[in-house]
Amino acid sequence: MLQGWTPPGLWALLLWLPGLLASGSDFQHHRYEEMVRALFAVQNECPYITRIYSIGQSVEGRHLYVLEFSDNPGIHEALEPEFKYVGNMHGNEVLGRELLIKLAQFLCEEYQARNQRITRLIHDTRIHILPSMNPDGYEVAARQGPEFNGYLVGRGNAREIDLNRNFPDLNALMYYYEKNNGRNHHLPLPDNWEQQVEPETLAVIKWMQSYNFVLSANLHGGAVVANYPFDKSRYPRIRGRTTHADTPDDKLFRKLARTYSYAHSWMHKGWNCGDFFDEGITNGASWYSLSKGMQDFNYLYTNCFEITLELSCNKFPPESTLPGEWMANREALVSYIEQVHHGIKGMVYDENNNPIRKAEISVAGINHDVTSGVDGDYFRLLLPGTYTVTASAPGYLPSTSTVTVGPAEAIQVRLQVYISLFKLL
């Protein structure tokens, strides 16, 4: 996999040199058909490293297209992490949609230009980009345009349902389990959950079930801050009180949020849109509590760590501002993807070297486990330090190892923990 990574500060400089892509002339707001054409244009331009697939359809029948980047599109390679970006969950919050279209064009062009950083990233990461989770809502907002768009017009889907309040509520179950030493990961979904969510939400959940995503971000607007889980407070009945609802990976989530904030041109400065967020980051519940959000669902139902990126004060910014917004976010978008290579990863085998799927990987002192994928590979994001890691699976004796994660400056920690599990007699 990756070797000889250049320090991130130097990469930030190198990224600006080859093929300056943000000329501004090609920046525009993309209606649905224009967005689809733009995605297929990228796929046509870089056919050997891209693939387009649909994860489902919106209420009004628009496909939710994903553009994948990989050196082997359509194939999960063992020990290669899966990453996703999701944009335009709220239809009238459009900057993320345009940034992800531009990011796709950028990755393609920089790969063609043999940009070493981008080439290595695509070779060692499977990147999935969903520019618009809510194409129906976008069309409602776009009909008004940036000059007249209201704060809520087009926010929900075609049924005016807020998709970021539409996922199964696993937080309440998690908070109950915390008090009763219950399960800390991959929490069960409620009965008939498929009938309780919107088509767009259903498509994204099925997507999560199909890919072993390791890291993710969803892009919003209306503020400028990197928001991390939990979004839902443990104490929802206390009015007028902001309470930090930390996950067992709170320090790691802060690091992920700071990675984006400090790579962004001004997010880290804190003062934006009339609000102040220290270092440009916030815990979701500390800002305001919400239920049934997507980032909490990722953490509680899958192996994926997701944060929410609020990227603009203006939810529907005019086209003239898009080049500047791209330049402000470009390095941050790339740097955040690179965080998927932190921590530990490895294979879980039995005594006959057969891979074991759904083995649980636990880290002492962090009450949140992850599981191995269908190929027996696992990924556990961690901060630098020394950890006691245990792999377990039904019918096998657990196996424990001590591992050391390298310094924070490392782009990827090449530590593969091969753990043999022996069948119980």
Residue, then its C-alpha position, 0 to 999 in steps of 0.5 A: m500500500l502507501q509508502g513514503w508519504t510526504p508531510p501534509g504541509l508540503w502536500a498542501l503546497l504541491l496540490w496547488l501546482p499541477g493544473l490549476l483547475a479552479s479557473g472559475s469559468d466552469f463553475q455553475h449551479h447544476r440542475y439535475e440533468e446538468m449534474v448527471r451530465a457532469l458526473f458522466a463526463v468525468q466517468n468518460e474522461c477517466p474510465y479506468i478509475t471511475r464507475i457510476y452507479s445508482i443507489g436508488q431513486s428519490v420520491e419523484g424518480r430521480h436516480l441517486y447517482v454515486l461516482e466511485f474512484s478506485d484503481n479497480p472500480g467496482i471491486h473491494e480490495a482487501l485492506e483498502p478502506e471505503f470512504k464516502y462523501v454525501g452532499n445536498m441532503h437538505g435540498n436548499e443547501v447546495l454548496g456541498r453539491e457543487l463542491l463534490i462535482k468539482l472534487a470529482q473533476f479535480l480528482c480525475e484531472e489531477y490523476q491524469a496529470r500524474n499528481q502523486r498525492i492524488t494518484r496514491l490516494i485513488h490507488d489506496t482508497r475506494i472513494h464514493i461521491l454522492p453529490s445529491m441525496n435530495p435531488d427533488g428538494y434541490e429542484v424546488a430550491a433552484r426554481q427560486g434561485p440564489e437571489f430569492n431562496g428562502y431558509l426552508v424552501g426545498r430543505g425537505n424532499a418532495r414530501e417535505i420530509d427533513l432527511n436528516r431527521n428521518f433515520p431510525d433513532l438508535n441513540a435512545l437505545m445506545y444510551y440505554y445500553e450504556k447504563n446496562n452494559g449492552r451492545n456498543h455497535h451495530l445496533p438493531l433496527p426497529d421492526n418495519w423500519e423500511q416503511q418508516v423512512e423516505p425513499e432517499t433515506l432507505a437508499v442510503i441505508k441500503w448503501m451503508q449495508s452494501y459497503n463497509f465504509v470506514l469514514s464519511a462526511n455529509l456536506h450542509g450549509g447555513a453555518v461554517v463549522a465541522n460538527y461531530p457526534f453525537d447529535k442527540s443529547r442524552y438529556p433532551r428534556i433539559r431546556g435551554r441547556t447545551t450538553h456535550a453528548d460525547t461518543p466513546d471516540d470523542k477525541l478522535f472525532r474532535k481530531l477529524a473535525r479539526t482536520y477539516s476545519y484547519a485545512h479550510s481557509w477560514m472555518h478554524k478561525g471560529w467567527n462565521c455567520g454571526d456564530f463562534f465555534d472554538e477551532g471551527i468545530t462543535n459537538g452536535a448536541s452541544w450546538y443543538s440536539l436533534s434526533k434521527g440524524m445521519q451522522d449518529f446513525n452511521y456510528l451506531y449502525t455501521n463501522c463508519f465514522e461520519i461528521t457533518l460539515e456546515l460550509s457556507c453562511n448562505k445556503f444557496p450562494p450565487e455562482s460568482t462565489l463558487p470559485g472562492e468556496w472551492m479554493a477554500n475547501r479543496e485542501a480540506l476535502v482531500s485532507y479529510i479523505e486521507q484520514v481514512h488511513h489512520g489507525i490500524k487495519g488487518m485481517v481476521y483469520d481462523e486457524n486454517n487461514n480462512p477469513i472471518r467476516k463479522a468478527e468483532i474488533s474491540v479496543a481496551g478503553i474505548n467502548h465502541d467495537v467495529t466488525s470485519g468485512v466480508d473478506g475478513d478485513y477490518f479498519r479501526l480509526l485511532l489516534p496515535g498511541t498504544y492499544t490492546v486490541t482483541a478480535s472475537a467471533p462466535g465459536y472461536l477463542p478471542s485473540t488479543s494483541t498490543v499495537t502501536v499507532g504512529p504519530a498524527e502527522a502520518i498519512q497512513v499507519r501501515l500496521q496490519v494485525y493478523i489475528s488467528l482465532f481458534k475454535l472452542l472445543 
